[in-house]
Amino acid sequence: MQKKKIIQNVLGARLKPYGFFYDSYFHSRWRLKRVLENGVEQYVVVDKAWWGNDIRLSLCTSYQRNEIPMRFITDDPMYQEDYISYLDDNDFSNILEMFADFVIKYGLEKLDEISVPLYLFDADEHMNLMLFDNNIELAKGFAKKNNITDLDTIDDILNLIKSLIIKDEEKVFNDSTKQMLLEIAAFFGNKMIELYGGSWALVPGCDLFGEQCNLCVVQFICKYKMRQELHFLRWFIIAWEKSDADWVTNSYYRMVAPYV
């Protein structure tokens, strides 16, 4: 029997009373979905491994799109396996029954927990276009306001950015705040291009709330000959919102330094 049909007959039937229905199959993932009254989409995902007859269950929502595997949701020893092997359709069905038990017992609560925004702010299409079109002027303005010279190191610049982000305690995402964050992203992005090469680009994507928009990123070819895309504006908006200065340095040393 087709795996889709088994999923509909087993997992779909068990979760139908909770509002779930079969949604789609894409990249070896079968998805069941329900839509809350506020429009948030919740997903139960059965993911088939590329290496054989192994499946696992994960959860995600339209707010938190990164799939969370079952074993990271509970400490219950019944649900600590990652990918689970099956031999035939009967095995496949039995695993799906176990997945259904898990969703009902633990997954529904987790889905509601991750159905709220992780962040309150992000750059919209207008901010991304402003950065792309005006990054040189924005970067010059930032350097002039903060007396930055060619002698300043990356760590000097990171520390300056951290101090500016922490200093703004009101957390009002107004035009003044947006201007500050645009200038920071423009200066830092151009500094990265100066040091490591690359260029600004507009790429199709989504904001943190799932709305489609063009994202202004810096693209460069890393030392492993792969293209990297870094959305510095989002970095600094998140750090500002969280009042987390370490987010800035941690992001740099995790996502830039190892690749240049």
Helices and strands as residue ranges (DSSP letters): H 3-7, I 8-12, H 13-15, G 16-18, E 21-26, E 29-35, E 41-48, E 54-61, E 68-69, G 70-72, G 77-79, E 84-85, H 89-102, I 103-107, H 108-113, H 125-145, H 154-167, H 175-196, E 199-206, E 212-221, E 227-230, H 232-242, H 245-255, G 257-259
